[in-house]
Amino acid sequence: MAVIHRTTMSPGKLELLTGWLPSRPWYQGAEGAVPQLARAGGFRLDDPEGEVGIEFMVVTDGSGGAPVAYLVPVTYRGAPLKGAQDGLIGTSEHGVLGRRWIYDGAHDPVLVEQLLALLAGRTTAQDQNASDAPDPTVEVRTDAAGGAGGGVGGVGGDDDGATGGVPVGLTGSGPVAETAGATVVAVGRASGEGPGLELTVSRVLRPGDAAADAGDALRGQVLAGWSAPDGTGERGVFAFLSGAGQ
């Protein structure tokens, strides 16, 4: 269970993201623009080992003509993650835990595996700001391979099959590719058998109730909400799993 500490971080999360976001290929701001960020929502996942903090943070940038909502999944670690220098957002001094290394979570296998566990119904989204408090507003939809329908809620299954289109036994963080609006992580089975799948993390959030980019290959998706700068509630796809075949 993740424990939320009521303390300070220096530099703060928004300060770190202000310097980091413009370097991302999916950043929508003009060249040379300085983001004007505000926190807008998100949720957390638990690390079963209790070592890594996992947060899916939504921030809105008001520096342009129209506000843009970005999803930034982050991990908080007590030591550097070997081989993940490309994913390092920065370091910060935590008032209780000391120095924390903060990573773009798409480059951290712990976050990737827990997001896959969420899609497979093996873990539950947690409130962003409270300890030991599930977040019932986070929705997992699972879709049979080759179909766009599906149910709502978590799924189970065995290691040899898929229930609701989401195979179990997926693990790891494979090659990471950035697009103009998302980050795509290659994932596969722990056994190394079977076809590879793609886990897509939305970066530029847009309202909607389906991961249209996945087409017929959609296996499952995570939907959650955020707040627009005017206070309007929005809801859209935070992440989805896609790929053909069993």
C-alpha positions as CSV (number, residue, x, y, z in Angstrom):
1,M,0.0,0.0,0.0
2,A,1.4,3.4,-1.0
3,V,1.5,5.9,1.9
4,I,0.8,9.6,1.0
5,H,3.1,11.8,3.0
6,R,1.9,15.4,3.8
7,T,5.2,17.1,3.2
8,T,7.3,19.1,0.8
9,M,9.3,18.3,-2.3
10,S,12.1,20.6,-3.5
11,P,12.0,21.2,-6.4
12,G,8.3,20.5,-6.7
13,K,6.6,18.2,-9.3
14,L,5.3,21.1,-11.4
15,E,8.6,22.8,-11.3
16,L,10.4,19.7,-12.6
17,L,7.8,19.2,-15.3
18,T,8.0,22.8,-16.5
19,G,11.5,22.2,-17.5
20,W,11.0,18.7,-18.8
21,L,7.8,18.9,-20.9
22,P,9.1,21.1,-23.7
23,S,11.7,18.4,-24.5
24,R,9.1,15.8,-25.3
25,P,8.1,15.1,-28.9
26,W,4.4,15.2,-27.9
27,Y,4.5,18.6,-26.3
28,Q,2.1,20.9,-28.1
29,G,3.5,24.3,-27.0
30,A,5.3,26.7,-29.3
31,E,9.1,26.5,-29.5
32,G,10.6,28.4,-26.6
33,A,7.4,28.6,-24.7
34,V,7.4,28.1,-21.0
35,P,4.6,25.9,-19.7
36,Q,2.2,27.3,-17.3
37,L,1.1,24.1,-15.4
38,A,-1.6,23.2,-13.0
39,R,-2.5,19.9,-11.5
40,A,-5.7,18.5,-13.0
41,G,-6.2,15.0,-11.7
42,G,-4.9,11.4,-11.9
43,F,-4.5,8.3,-9.8
44,R,-1.9,6.0,-8.2
45,L,-1.0,2.4,-8.4
46,D,0.7,0.3,-5.7
47,D,4.1,-1.3,-6.1
48,P,3.7,-4.8,-4.5
49,E,7.3,-4.5,-3.2
50,G,6.6,-1.2,-1.6
51,E,9.7,0.4,-3.0
52,V,8.5,2.5,-5.9
53,G,5.9,5.3,-5.9
54,I,3.7,5.2,-8.9
55,E,1.5,8.1,-10.0
56,F,-0.5,8.9,-13.1
57,M,-0.5,12.7,-13.0
58,V,-2.5,15.0,-15.3
59,V,-1.4,18.6,-15.7
60,T,-2.9,21.3,-17.9
61,D,-0.7,23.8,-19.7
62,G,-2.2,27.3,-20.1
63,S,0.7,28.9,-21.9
64,G,-0.9,28.7,-25.4
65,G,-4.1,29.9,-27.0
66,A,-6.1,26.9,-25.6
67,P,-5.2,24.8,-22.6
68,V,-3.7,21.3,-23.2
69,A,-4.0,18.4,-20.8
70,Y,-1.0,16.1,-20.5
71,L,-0.8,12.7,-18.8
72,V,2.6,12.2,-17.1
73,P,2.9,8.8,-15.4
74,V,5.8,9.1,-13.0
75,T,7.7,6.8,-10.6
76,Y,9.5,7.9,-7.4
77,R,12.6,5.9,-6.5
78,G,15.1,6.1,-3.6
79,A,18.0,5.3,-6.0
80,P,18.8,5.7,-9.7
81,L,17.2,3.1,-12.0
82,K,19.9,1.4,-14.0
83,G,19.6,1.9,-17.7
84,A,16.8,4.4,-17.5
85,Q,18.7,7.7,-17.9
86,D,16.6,8.6,-20.9
87,G,13.5,8.5,-18.7
88,L,14.8,10.6,-15.8
89,I,12.7,13.7,-15.2
90,G,14.9,15.0,-12.3
91,T,15.6,14.6,-8.6
92,S,13.9,16.2,-5.7
93,E,14.4,16.4,-1.9
94,H,11.4,14.8,-0.2
95,G,10.6,16.1,3.3
96,V,10.3,12.6,4.8
97,L,12.0,10.2,2.4
98,G,15.0,12.3,1.3
99,R,16.3,12.4,-2.2
100,R,14.0,10.9,-4.8
101,W,14.8,10.1,-8.4
102,I,11.7,10.8,-10.5
103,Y,11.2,9.0,-13.8
104,D,8.9,9.1,-16.8
105,G,7.0,5.9,-15.9
106,A,6.9,4.6,-19.5
107,H,10.6,3.9,-19.0
108,D,10.2,2.2,-15.6
109,P,9.3,-1.6,-15.7
110,V,7.6,-1.4,-12.3
111,L,5.0,1.1,-13.6
112,V,4.6,-0.8,-16.9
113,E,3.9,-4.1,-15.1
114,Q,1.5,-2.5,-12.6
115,L,-0.4,-0.8,-15.5
116,L,-0.6,-4.3,-17.2
117,A,-1.8,-5.7,-13.9
118,L,-4.6,-3.0,-13.7
119,L,-5.7,-4.0,-17.2
120,A,-5.7,-7.7,-16.2
121,G,-7.7,-7.1,-13.1
122,R,-4.9,-8.0,-10.7
123,T,-4.7,-4.6,-9.0
124,T,-6.9,-1.6,-8.3
125,A,-6.4,2.1,-9.0
126,Q,-5.8,4.1,-5.9
127,D,-6.8,7.7,-5.0
128,Q,-4.1,10.2,-6.0
129,N,-4.2,12.0,-2.6
130,A,-5.1,9.5,0.1
131,S,-3.5,6.4,1.5
132,D,-5.2,3.0,1.1
133,A,-8.2,4.5,-0.7
134,P,-9.3,2.9,-4.0
135,D,-10.4,5.3,-6.8
136,P,-13.7,4.0,-8.2
137,T,-13.7,6.6,-10.9
138,V,-10.9,4.8,-12.8
139,E,-12.5,2.4,-15.3
140,V,-11.0,-0.6,-17.0
141,R,-12.6,-1.9,-20.1
142,T,-11.6,-5.2,-21.6
143,D,-12.2,-6.0,-25.2
144,A,-12.1,-9.4,-27.0
145,A,-9.3,-9.6,-29.5
146,G,-10.6,-8.4,-32.9
147,G,-13.6,-6.7,-31.4
148,A,-14.4,-3.2,-30.2
149,G,-17.0,-4.1,-27.5
150,G,-16.1,-5.4,-24.1
151,G,-17.0,-5.3,-20.5
152,V,-16.3,-2.9,-17.7
153,G,-14.2,-3.8,-14.7
154,G,-11.2,-6.0,-14.0
155,V,-10.6,-9.4,-15.5
156,G,-8.8,-12.6,-14.5
157,G,-7.6,-15.6,-16.3
158,D,-4.8,-18.1,-16.4
159,D,-1.3,-17.9,-17.8
160,D,-2.2,-19.7,-21.0
161,G,-5.1,-17.6,-22.2
162,A,-6.9,-14.3,-22.2
163,T,-10.0,-13.2,-20.6
164,G,-11.8,-10.2,-22.0
165,G,-9.0,-9.8,-24.5
166,V,-6.2,-9.0,-22.0
167,P,-3.7,-11.8,-21.8
168,V,-2.3,-12.5,-18.3
169,G,1.4,-13.3,-17.8
170,L,2.5,-10.1,-19.5
171,T,5.6,-8.4,-18.1
172,G,8.4,-6.1,-18.6
173,S,9.2,-2.9,-20.4
174,G,10.4,-3.3,-23.9
175,P,11.4,-0.7,-26.5
176,V,9.8,2.7,-25.9
177,A,8.6,4.8,-28.9
178,E,7.3,8.4,-28.7
179,T,4.7,9.7,-31.1
180,A,3.1,13.1,-31.5
181,G,0.4,12.3,-28.9
182,A,1.4,9.1,-27.1
183,T,4.2,6.8,-25.8
184,V,4.1,3.2,-27.0
185,V,5.8,0.4,-25.0
186,A,6.4,-3.1,-26.4
187,V,5.4,-5.8,-24.0
188,G,5.2,-9.5,-24.1
189,R,4.8,-12.7,-22.0
190,A,7.3,-13.5,-19.3
191,S,7.8,-16.8,-21.0
192,G,8.9,-15.1,-24.2
193,E,6.3,-17.1,-26.1
194,G,3.4,-15.6,-28.1
195,P,3.1,-12.4,-30.1
196,G,4.2,-9.1,-28.7
197,L,1.6,-6.5,-27.8
198,E,1.7,-2.7,-27.5
199,L,0.9,-0.7,-24.4
200,T,0.0,2.9,-25.4
201,V,0.1,5.6,-22.9
202,S,-1.9,8.7,-23.9
203,R,0.1,11.9,-23.5
204,V,-2.2,14.6,-24.9
205,L,-5.5,13.8,-23.3
206,R,-8.8,14.3,-25.2
207,P,-12.3,13.6,-24.1
208,G,-13.7,10.3,-25.4
209,D,-14.8,6.8,-24.4
210,A,-12.8,4.6,-26.7
211,A,-9.2,4.1,-27.8
212,A,-10.0,4.8,-31.5
213,D,-6.3,4.5,-32.6
214,A,-6.2,0.8,-31.7
215,G,-8.9,-0.2,-34.1
216,D,-9.8,-3.9,-34.2
217,A,-6.7,-4.8,-32.3
218,L,-7.9,-3.2,-29.0
219,R,-7.5,-5.6,-26.0
220,G,-8.3,-3.3,-23.1
221,Q,-8.2,0.3,-22.0
222,V,-8.1,2.5,-18.9
223,L,-10.3,5.5,-18.7
224,A,-10.2,8.2,-16.0
225,G,-11.1,11.9,-15.5
226,W,-9.4,15.2,-15.1
227,S,-10.5,18.9,-14.6
228,A,-10.2,21.5,-17.3
229,P,-9.0,25.0,-16.1
230,D,-12.6,26.3,-16.1
231,G,-13.6,23.5,-13.7
232,T,-15.3,21.3,-16.3
233,G,-14.9,17.6,-15.7
234,E,-13.4,15.7,-18.6
235,R,-12.9,12.0,-19.2
236,G,-10.8,10.0,-21.6
237,V,-8.5,7.1,-22.4
238,F,-5.3,7.2,-20.3
239,A,-3.8,3.9,-21.7
240,F,-4.7,1.0,-23.9
241,L,-3.4,-2.4,-24.8
242,S,-3.5,-3.6,-28.4
243,G,-2.2,-6.4,-30.6
244,A,-3.5,-9.2,-32.8
245,G,-3.7,-12.9,-32.1
246,Q,-3.5,-14.8,-28.9
